[in-house]
Amino acid sequence: MFKPKKQAPFRISNRLIWISSISLGILTSIPKIVDHHFDPAEGIADFAVTSGFALLIWYYNIYTIPAYTKKTGRKSVISSQLFKGLGVGLVLMFLLSSLQYYILSHLNFGPKMLMYEVRGILINLTFYMFIHILYQTHLNQQVVRELERSMAANLEAQYELLKQQVNPHFLFNSLNTLKYMVDSHDGQSSEFIIKLADFYRFTLDSLKLNVLPLKQELAIMESYIYLLKARFEEGLLVTQNLGAELAETLIPPFTLQLLIENCIKHNIVSLEKPLHIRLYREADYLVVENNLQERKIPESSTGLGIKNINQRYLLLTDKEIVILKTNDTFTIKLPILYEHPNH
């Protein structure tokens, strides 16, 4: 199975957190410092309460907002998480203020408590909004990176697909077969030329598409199989049992042709040992299965064919292709695509 790349985690610099928290503590202490009746102990306590509260609120919001957003998928700034954070902030500020009052018992607890709670709400709201904006920016950057990665993967898949369609070996074998048919005055030579022209016309027309209807893909596949059977004759058997209800479902262009080509590349195909390829439906998957009779000397392969098919499916759906191999069969399951890509 092929796994998509994980997203980068959301992080805020610890240096930014500590500098901003200490700066807030200093700013809130300045009025007491310039006061004619400045009490150093009270100024230090005020600084410690504000800085400590800012640090705790920073880390609380950093660790709860991303988890909350991922869990609920909400993008709104105003949410239950905001009110929950304000409640946590009120409790934290009450505890820190109570600790200050315990140390400096001469202070008037009531007015001080009210001032600290209002200050805590303002700090909490400011940090919440700032972190929420940073997190949404982070998510947008992840979407842009994923889109760029998907576009690059799609271009790579299309390039690999084009290379395989104009595979010189396939063209060379097809032309050799055609020459033999013409020399032997085979009555099917004209049909072979038409199928060969149709196949390459389909190739050029479909490369610009992300998906096409399954019925059109099957028509391309039939032209390709016709060309192959002129070479392998009864050594290649392809049967498909796909109901009419799948005709308008979607599939990336040339997926079936690439899988058939992959079967031929890695298995013996002869009259003595026919290669049987079956296409059928299984639940929400289109299945391509062949009997396994691997070559003793395998043909050189880059291994990109199936990987590119999977990349193209990941651009269209959250499902990956499924690959199963037993002693007797090799099976690939393709997710059936029902939706139109514009939806």
Secondary structure, DSSP 8 states (H G I E B T S, - for coil): -------------HHHHHHHHHHHHHHHHHHHHSSTT--HHHHHHHHHHHHHHHHHHHHHHHHHHHHHHHHH----SSSHHHHHHHHHHHHHHHHHHHHHHHHSTTS-HHHHHHHHHHHHHHHHHHHHHHHHHHHHHHHHHHHHHHHHHHHHHHHHHHHHHHHHHT-HHHHHHHHHHHHHHHHTT-TTHHHHHHHHHHHHHHHHHHTT-S-EEHHHHHHHHHHHHHHHHHHHGGGEEEEEE--GGGTTSEE-TTHHHHHHHHHHHHB---SSS-EEEEEEEETTEEEEEEE--B-SS-----SHHHHHHHHHHHHH-S---EEEE-SSEEEEEEE-B-S-TT-
